[in-house]
Amino acid sequence: MINLNRFDLVSLRLFVAVVDAGSLTAGADRFGISLAAASKRINELEQHCGLTLLQRGQRGVSTTAGGQLLHRHAIEVIARLEQLALAVEDVHGGAGAHLRLWANPSAFSGFLPRLLSAYAARHPKVRIDLEDALSEDGVRAVQKGQAELAVIGDNVPCEGLETRLCNIDRLVLLVPAGHALAQGTGVQVSAAFAHDLVTLPRSASLTRKVMAAAEAVGHTPRIRVQVRSFDSMCRMVACGLGLAILPEAAAALYAQALALKVQPLEGLEVERRLLLAMRSRADLSPQAEALVAMIEAELGATGGPDVHLAHE
């Protein structure tokens, strides 16, 4: 029987960092300790578990079956402790309740500001801690307990999390008003892919969707510029550095101010679903549950068919 008192929180956090980075050196750097000290902690953790947790190689480390098991449960433990620490901070700060939400750029430029305005009016004593992040970062924040909820794209792996539909938007093409593709009332996606594009980083859920669409019609996207926000995307388009495919709600915010033309896309699945990710609906705080309930009421659905536990 393993002695629970011998589990070291620092070693567990180090182990998760090493696995996530795929490198013992990178994990050690994150903790500000030497490679030798990190290696010693991992070895002691393996001895305590009686298992080989990591496979070492020239290109880094990977988990064994036992390591995968420990990694999954270590994330659970660390997430709970993160939530405990944040709750204690709230008590010290005098906050009655705290909603921690991460959301991707599509949410910020679309439905989220209006939703949070209505939420704040109904729950004035709740302090909202909002982080603007790519979908994959939001997933990690929920998995590790840094956030209770995250708005993500529907094509992002979210292992072990529950997800619910929270918004549907349409993708459009944004072009300078004087561009050849600004003529007419729609653009074939194959024509758009013949031009340089401005996108979010390649890891972003929107960029993944664009790249998959290009491959489906036999094109390799000509990504000229990558930025981290829709504001930057639209400004790059206005300066003639490329075209952009982005959600209609975001495009509408900038089109008039920057003299850009919003064009419907043809030959592409333009509907884009945003999901609300959480560890478990049953374990949500009252303030997080209130936000989920508001989203469900706005969609006019119970969430039944759109709820699932992801195993990607």
Secondary structure, 3 states (H helix, E strand, C coil): CCCHHHCCHHHHHHHHHHHHHCCHHHHHHHHCCCHHHHHHHHHHHHHHHCCCCEEEECCEEEECHHHHHHHHHHHHHHHHHHHHHHHHHHHHHCCCEEEEEEECHHHHHCCHHHHHHHHHHHCCCEEEEEEECCHHHHHHHHHCCCCCEEEEECCCCCCCCEEEEEEEEEEEEEEECCCHHHCCCCEEHHHHCCCEEEECCCCCHHHHHHHHHHHHCCCCCEEEEECCCHHHHHHHHHCCCCEEEEEHHHHHHHHCCCCEEEEEEECCCCEEEEEEEECCHHHCCHHHHHHHHHHHHHHCCCCCCCCEECCC
